[in-house]
Amino acid sequence: MLIDTYGRVATDLRVSLTDRCNLRCTYCMPEEGLQWLAKPDLLTDDEIVRLIDIAVTSLGIEEVRFTGGEPLLRPGLVGIVERVAALQQRPQMSLTTNGIGLKRTATALKEAGLDRVNVSLDTLRPDVFKTLTRRDRHHDVLEGLHAAREAGLTPVKVNSVLMPGLNDDEAPDLLAWAVEHDYELRFIEQMPLDAQHGWKRDGMITAGDILTSLRTRFELAPEGSEERGSAPAERWVVDGGPHRVGVIASVTRPFCAACDRTRLTADGQVRTCLFAREETDLRAALRSDAPDEEIARIWRLAMWGKKAGAGLDDPAFVQPDRPMSAIGG
């Protein structure tokens, strides 16, 4: 079991498969990209599967989310999914992706054992997409979403970040589109995870702003805390159902007290929180032939020291020293 001093138990593992990405989203990284991890520093496919096996058999992990960077850039992704699906204690598996490349991989991922996907899409306007991501790939993302739904990677969740002066007027249009195509839309408050540290609390599109905008066109009824559980998104029933929309208010309505996550970076570091500034090295233990029991012990000790919360609403908050592409969302 991965328990911390506040009594929280981690059952959800986020695994970053690569720090690389084929987009250059303005809220994540600079236009020229970042200095990527060297290949020897990355966990191998065998190391990733071994750590996930330890997590589910010895540490109580029930769900695994593959992230990046962009996880579809990992050459061995389908094989990793297939091997994790074959574990004696099979976890639920999902994938967070920008959708580029999903058209050609959705069926293979489903056949390998992936359960569902989260796809990032911030706008319905191709020109705004190009401005936000610095790439002209909007159509590829739409095709990827369609392929995921057709392959049965459902529910297909769409994650959207609203930015002032770019797409802050699109919330109702995005929800209407998601309802039409049977996707579950989730808005995420912009978080301070950009490599250039340009995030500012003032001017951010908040959960309150998003809900006010949505209510100009839709009737929203809160789903309730019992349905939410430890999920980061507060959800609302849209126009009486069955569709729902979520808002992840990491900044203005932090949910740290219910957090059930542990994170593994692409280079084998345990992070207790997306915003943590400390890491615990599992790669070194792996490569020094430590037994599974020792690796599990190191992981438990790391999670025992998890802090109470991220403190994003604290003026003294210090941004993490790694960008989102290196940590995994």
Buried (B, 14 or more C-beta within 10 A) or exposed (E): EBBBEEEBBBBBBBBBBBBBBBBBBBBBBBEEBBEBBEEEEBBBBEBBBBBBBBBBBBBBBBBBBBBBBBBBBBEBBBEBBBBBBEBEEEBEBBBBBBBBBBBEBBBBBBBBBBBBBBBBBBBBBBEBBBBBBBBEBBEBBBBBBBBBBBBBBBBBBBBBBBBEEBBBEBBBBBBBBBBEBEBBBBBBBBBBBBBEEEBEBEEBBBBEBBBEBBEEEBEBEEBEEEEBEBBBBBBBBBEEEEBBBBBBBBBBBBBBEEBBBBBBBBBBBBBBBBBBEBBBBBBEBBEEEBEBEEBBBBBBEBBEEBBEBBBBEEEEBEBBEBBBBBBBB
